[in-house]
Amino acid sequence: MTQQNNSIIVNFIWQVADDILRDIYVKGKYRDVILPMTVLTRIDSELIETKEKVLAEYAKFKDKITNIQPILEKATGYAFYNTSPFTLKNLLKDPVNLKANFKQYLNGYSSNIQDILLKFKFDNQIQTLEESDILFTLIQKFSDASEKLSPKSLSNHDMWYVFEELIRKFNEENNEEAWEHFTPREVILLMTNLLFLPVQDQIKNKPLSIYDPCVGSGGMLSVAKEFIQWDESNIHSNANIFTFGQEINPETYALCKADMLLKWERDNKVAYGSTLSADGFPDERFDFILTNPPYGKSWKTDQDKLATGKKKEILDHRFTVGTPRINDGQLLFILHMLSKMKHDTPLGTRIASVHNGSALFTGDAGSGESEIRKHIIENDYLEAIIALPKDLFYNTGIGTYIWVIANRKPTHKKGKIQLINATGDVFSEKRSKSLWSKRYDISENWIKKIYELFDGFHESEYSKIFDNEDFGYTQIIVERPKRDEDGIILTKKWKPESDADLRDKENIPLKEDIQAYFEREVLPFAPDAWISDKERKIWYEINFNKYFYEYTPPRSLEEITRDILALEAETDGVLKEIIS
């Protein structure tokens, strides 16, 4: 289905909401009714054909078998069912008992659908709908739209676009950040290119698992699966693909779970709760992982749950490398993803994760952030970092970066890290109309160009290749002697006593000899200095801008003068108009 047709569906649903709910709900609260009703309509439409069969099987076995679930799932062909005699359509035959029958209809669903409705908190709305005398009209409208909203007419992939747009509209009405839970589709497409194309020959005919630890409504998983199986893709795989995700937001979790169920997937492949403090798949390892975790967000709640013992230490094996500052937990998601890598397969695991700039450089030697970067780089997991254009995301205009991580790097990339600068106008196009913070798009052509830089693995204006060690430093302590008021050096046990006020640190590139660096960079300016025998720390940072810095000469005095004179002339003209 085209984007235009998707927009028609969005406008239709919004109009239904506006016609029915306008006098009862503020527009931002339409979502509390519309999202669960849309999901229910899609599910209901898929159960109509097997309704009689399910009711017959239920009547036959309900008093004979403890676990009737497999029988009813077999009858529907899905991992869900409804044992009530009602459908959305036949509920309308008895308007007098509509509320009671509707509740019976909802209670007849299998436990996985019940969980979806619970996360939507839909039960809270039924009383309001009934008291406002709009429940009948609401069910009627959605029943009439059943065919239009059915998975047979509107694919799960297209439905994801529809939900994306609806949530944007709801958030706009609430003056909330639109698109909070969505990553732009072109960014996801770029991530899938980086993940799958380098190993396309290895994944054509084997079962694959794909995981998103911050799954939202499941968009990344949908695009990734489609990319592998799409007829026009380079891969065009017929292999079974198993998708897994975890989500902490109840509404987006419900959307994702419904999406998976309608794809004939088991609902136990999407977990609810915080990935950091309540890993939904502790025993699972995955072939591919892609995600856009929250950045600049506190993980204090997770810390409280993870901390154990009197010392409140975090002993979870995923995070023993180190923990970042409490106000930004994004690097914890990388550690979590590393714990999900397969180490015993030829393919290993490939990861694509979006982060902001702080993940590259925040934290001094010995800090949690630096220790995490050290762990990633010294284990040779980091394959590339791609800097994306600003104003690309819906809810932030800050610079963002895709980290490509792999534990089976190609031979020619071992011990190397590639930096790709795709921030310039050459890789993006300005939108005619902004969508919140999103002012630029990346076209498929630019996605191709970025991937060619990544795949080609050569130096250019936009691509730089480094040894792992290029990002590492040895931090030493430089001491200076303490002197008395006459300038005489004070000694302790026949050695100069160090002055804490003059103590300094030097960060020496790993590739440099420490003594040679000290003699070249320190002693000419502080001849009395010496290197402390205190512990030296190895740390890592990736100063992206340093490697792509372009000097822009200042404007000439003549040019500045011309601009000032021009402004003065314009101002003088305005003043004359006002006076006259």
SVG drawing of the C-alpha trace seen along z (x, -y; Angstrom):
<svg xmlns="http://www.w3.org/2000/svg" viewBox="-32 -63 100 98">
<polyline fill="none" stroke="black" stroke-width="0.4" points="0.0,0.0 1.2,-3.5 1.9,-6.2 -1.1,-8.1 -3.4,-5.2 -2.0,-4.9 -2.8,-8.6 -6.4,-8.0 -6.7,-5.3 -5.3,-7.7 -7.7,-10.4 -10.6,-8.0 -9.8,-6.8 -9.2,-10.3 -12.5,-11.4 -14.3,-8.5 -12.7,-9.6 -13.6,-13.2 -17.2,-12.5 -17.8,-10.2 -15.5,-11.3 -15.2,-15.0 -17.7,-16.0 -16.5,-13.4 -12.7,-13.4 -10.1,-16.0 -8.4,-15.2 -5.2,-14.1 -7.1,-11.4 -8.7,-9.9 -5.8,-7.5 -7.2,-5.8 -10.1,-4.5 -9.0,-4.6 -5.7,-2.6 -7.3,0.4 -10.4,0.3 -8.2,0.4 -6.3,3.3 -9.5,5.1 -11.0,4.6 -8.0,6.1 -8.0,9.1 -11.7,9.5 -11.6,9.6 -9.1,12.4 -11.3,14.6 -14.6,14.3 -14.0,17.1 -13.1,19.6 -15.6,18.4 -18.0,21.3 -15.2,23.9 -13.7,22.3 -17.1,22.3 -17.6,25.9 -14.2,27.0 -14.6,24.9 -17.9,26.5 -16.6,30.0 -13.4,29.8 -13.8,27.1 -14.9,29.5 -12.6,32.4 -9.2,30.8 -7.3,28.6 -5.2,26.8 -7.6,26.1 -5.4,23.4 -3.5,25.5 -6.8,26.8 -8.3,23.4 -5.1,21.9 -5.1,24.7 -8.7,23.9 -8.0,20.2 -4.6,20.6 -3.3,17.9 -1.8,17.8 -5.0,16.2 -8.7,16.8 -12.1,15.7 -14.5,18.1 -17.4,15.7 -20.3,16.0 -19.9,12.4 -18.1,10.5 -18.0,6.7 -20.8,7.0 -23.3,9.2 -22.8,7.2 -24.9,4.5 -28.0,6.9 -28.7,6.3 -28.2,2.6 -30.0,3.0 -27.4,5.4 -24.5,3.9 -22.2,3.1 -22.6,6.5 -22.2,8.3 -19.2,6.2 -17.5,7.1 -18.2,10.8 -16.8,10.4 -13.6,8.9 -13.3,11.5 -13.6,14.2 -10.3,13.4 -7.2,15.5 -4.8,14.3 -2.4,12.7 -5.1,10.4 -6.3,9.7 -2.7,8.6 -2.8,6.2 -6.2,4.7 -4.8,4.4 -1.8,2.4 -4.1,0.1 -6.2,-0.2 -9.2,0.1 -11.5,1.4 -11.3,-2.1 -13.0,-3.6 -16.0,-1.3 -18.0,-2.9 -17.4,-6.4 -18.4,-5.2 -21.6,-3.6 -22.6,-6.5 -22.0,-8.9 -24.2,-6.8 -21.5,-6.4 -20.5,-2.8 -22.9,-1.5 -21.9,-4.1 -18.2,-3.5 -18.5,0.3 -20.7,-0.3 -18.2,-2.5 -15.3,-0.1 -17.4,2.9 -18.2,1.2 -14.5,0.5 -13.5,4.1 -12.6,5.0 -10.7,1.8 -8.6,2.4 -8.2,6.1 -4.7,7.5 -5.8,8.8 -6.4,5.2 -3.9,3.4 -0.6,5.2 1.1,5.1 3.8,3.0 1.3,0.5 -0.5,0.6 2.7,-0.4 2.8,-3.5 -0.8,-4.3 -0.2,-3.9 3.0,-6.0 0.9,-8.9 -1.9,-8.5 0.4,-8.7 2.0,-11.8 -1.4,-13.4 -2.3,-12.4 1.0,-13.8 0.5,-17.1 -2.8,-17.6 -1.2,-17.0 1.6,-19.3 3.9,-16.4 6.9,-15.4 5.6,-13.8 7.1,-10.6 8.7,-10.0 8.7,-6.2 9.6,-6.2 12.8,-6.2 12.7,-7.6 12.2,-4.9 15.2,-6.0 17.4,-5.6 16.1,-2.1 16.7,-1.3 20.3,-2.5 20.8,-0.3 19.4,2.7 21.8,2.1 24.7,1.9 23.6,5.0 22.6,7.5 24.3,6.7 27.9,7.4 26.8,11.0 24.1,11.5 25.6,14.7 25.6,16.2 21.9,15.6 20.0,16.6 19.0,20.1 19.3,20.3 17.0,19.4 17.7,16.0 16.9,14.2 16.6,10.4 16.2,8.5 15.4,5.0 15.8,4.3 13.9,1.0 11.3,2.2 8.6,-0.4 5.7,0.6 8.0,3.0 8.9,0.8 12.6,1.7 11.8,5.4 9.2,5.1 11.5,3.2 14.4,5.6 12.4,8.7 11.0,7.1 14.4,6.1 15.7,9.7 12.7,11.3 11.8,8.5 11.7,9.9 13.6,6.9 16.3,6.9 19.8,8.3 19.2,10.9 15.7,12.2 15.9,14.9 13.2,17.6 14.7,18.5 12.6,18.4 13.1,15.2 12.3,14.9 11.9,11.5 12.2,10.6 11.7,7.3 11.2,5.7 9.4,2.5 8.8,0.5 6.0,-1.7 2.6,0.1 0.9,-1.4 3.7,-0.7 4.2,2.7 0.6,3.5 0.9,2.3 4.0,4.4 2.5,7.5 -0.6,7.2 1.6,6.8 3.5,10.0 0.4,12.0 -1.1,11.0 2.1,12.1 1.5,15.6 4.3,15.2 4.3,16.3 3.6,13.5 6.3,14.7 8.8,13.0 7.9,9.6 8.6,8.8 7.2,6.1 9.3,4.1 12.7,2.4 15.4,4.2 18.1,3.0 16.6,4.2 14.3,7.0 15.8,8.7 12.9,10.5 15.2,13.0 18.0,13.9 18.9,17.1 18.5,16.0 21.3,15.0 20.6,13.4 22.1,13.2 21.2,9.5 20.4,6.7 19.2,3.2 17.8,0.5 17.5,-3.2 17.8,-3.3 16.9,-6.4 19.8,-8.8 20.2,-11.5 17.7,-9.7 18.2,-8.7 18.5,-5.0 18.1,-5.6 15.0,-3.4 17.0,-0.6 19.9,-1.2 17.7,-0.8 16.4,2.5 19.8,3.8 21.8,2.8 22.3,5.6 23.8,6.0 24.8,3.5 27.2,1.7 24.4,1.5 26.7,3.0 25.5,3.9 26.5,7.6 24.5,8.3 27.0,10.0 25.9,7.7 27.2,4.5 30.3,5.6 32.5,3.8 31.3,0.5 28.3,-1.8 27.8,-5.3 26.6,-8.4 23.1,-8.1 21.6,-10.7 22.4,-8.8 22.1,-5.1 22.6,-4.7 25.9,-2.8 24.3,-0.3 22.2,0.8 25.3,1.5 26.6,3.7 23.3,5.5 23.4,6.1 27.0,7.4 25.7,9.9 23.3,11.2 26.0,11.9 26.5,15.4 30.1,16.4 29.8,20.0 28.5,19.5 30.4,18.5 28.1,15.5 28.4,14.3 26.2,11.3 26.0,7.9 24.6,4.9 23.4,1.4 22.5,-1.1 21.8,-4.8 23.4,-7.1 24.1,-10.8 27.5,-12.3 28.1,-11.9 28.5,-8.1 31.6,-8.8 33.6,-10.9 31.9,-11.5 33.8,-10.3 37.5,-10.6 39.9,-7.8 38.5,-5.2 34.9,-6.3 32.2,-3.9 31.7,-5.4 35.4,-5.1 35.6,-1.5 32.7,-0.5 34.3,-2.0 37.6,-0.3 35.8,3.0 34.2,2.6 37.3,1.4 39.9,3.7 37.7,6.7 37.6,5.5 33.8,5.3 33.5,1.8 33.4,1.9 32.2,-1.6 30.5,-4.8 28.4,-6.8 27.6,-10.4 24.1,-11.3 22.8,-14.6 21.3,-16.9 17.6,-17.5 16.9,-14.0 14.9,-12.7 11.4,-13.8 12.1,-14.6 15.6,-15.9 17.8,-18.1 21.1,-17.0 23.8,-15.0 23.3,-11.2 25.5,-8.3 25.0,-4.7 27.4,-2.3 28.1,0.9 29.3,3.6 30.3,7.2 32.2,10.1 33.0,11.6 34.6,8.6 35.9,9.3 39.7,10.0 40.5,6.7 38.6,4.8 40.1,6.6 41.8,4.2 40.3,1.2 37.5,-1.2 35.9,-3.2 34.4,-6.7 32.0,-8.0 30.9,-11.6 27.4,-11.7 26.5,-15.0 26.7,-17.3 24.1,-18.4 25.5,-15.9 23.9,-13.1 20.5,-14.6 17.7,-16.7 15.9,-19.5 12.2,-18.9 9.7,-21.4 7.9,-21.2 9.3,-20.2 7.8,-17.5 8.6,-18.7 12.5,-18.6 12.8,-16.6 13.9,-19.0 15.9,-16.7 15.5,-13.3 18.0,-10.7 16.9,-9.4 17.5,-5.8 20.2,-7.2 22.1,-8.7 21.6,-5.5 23.3,-3.7 26.2,-6.1 26.7,-5.8 26.7,-2.0 29.2,-2.1 31.5,-4.1 31.1,-1.5 31.5,1.5 34.3,0.0 36.3,-0.6 38.7,-3.2 39.8,-6.6 38.1,-9.6 36.7,-13.0 33.9,-11.4 35.6,-8.1 38.5,-7.7 40.0,-4.4 41.9,-4.0 43.6,-1.4 41.8,-0.5 44.7,-1.9 44.3,-5.4 41.4,-6.1 43.2,-5.0 45.3,-7.0 47.4,-6.3 46.7,-8.8 49.7,-9.6 50.0,-11.8 52.5,-14.6 54.0,-15.8 55.7,-19.1 57.8,-19.8 56.5,-21.7 58.6,-24.7 58.9,-26.9 58.4,-30.6 62.0,-31.1 61.5,-28.8 63.5,-25.9 62.3,-22.5 61.0,-20.6 62.0,-16.9 60.6,-13.9 62.9,-10.9 65.5,-12.5 63.0,-12.8 61.2,-16.0 57.8,-16.4 55.0,-16.7 52.7,-19.7 49.0,-18.6 48.1,-22.0 50.5,-21.7 49.6,-18.1 48.3,-17.5 47.3,-14.8 48.5,-14.0 46.7,-11.8 49.3,-10.2 48.2,-8.4 48.7,-4.6 51.0,-4.5 53.4,-7.0 56.3,-6.2 55.4,-7.7 58.9,-8.9 59.5,-10.5 56.1,-12.3 56.9,-13.5 60.3,-14.9 58.8,-16.5 55.5,-17.9 56.0,-18.5 59.7,-19.0 60.2,-22.1 57.5,-23.9 58.0,-22.3 61.7,-21.2 61.1,-20.2 58.3,-17.8 58.3,-14.0 56.0,-11.2 54.2,-9.8 54.5,-6.1 50.8,-6.0 48.6,-3.7 48.4,-4.6 45.0,-4.3 44.1,-3.3 41.0,-5.0 39.3,-5.6 37.3,-8.3 36.2,-8.9 36.5,-12.6 34.6,-12.5 34.8,-16.1 38.6,-16.1 39.1,-13.8 36.7,-15.7 37.5,-19.2 37.6,-21.7 39.2,-25.1 37.0,-28.0 39.1,-31.2 37.5,-34.2 35.8,-36.7 37.9,-39.6 37.6,-43.1 36.5,-44.5 33.7,-41.9 32.5,-42.7 32.7,-46.4 30.5,-46.1 27.8,-44.2 27.8,-46.8 27.4,-49.6 24.6,-47.8 22.8,-47.3 23.2,-50.9 21.8,-51.9 18.7,-49.7 18.2,-51.0 18.5,-54.6 15.8,-54.0 13.4,-52.5 14.0,-55.5 13.3,-58.0 10.0,-56.2 9.0,-56.3 9.8,-60.0 8.1,-61.0"/>
</svg>
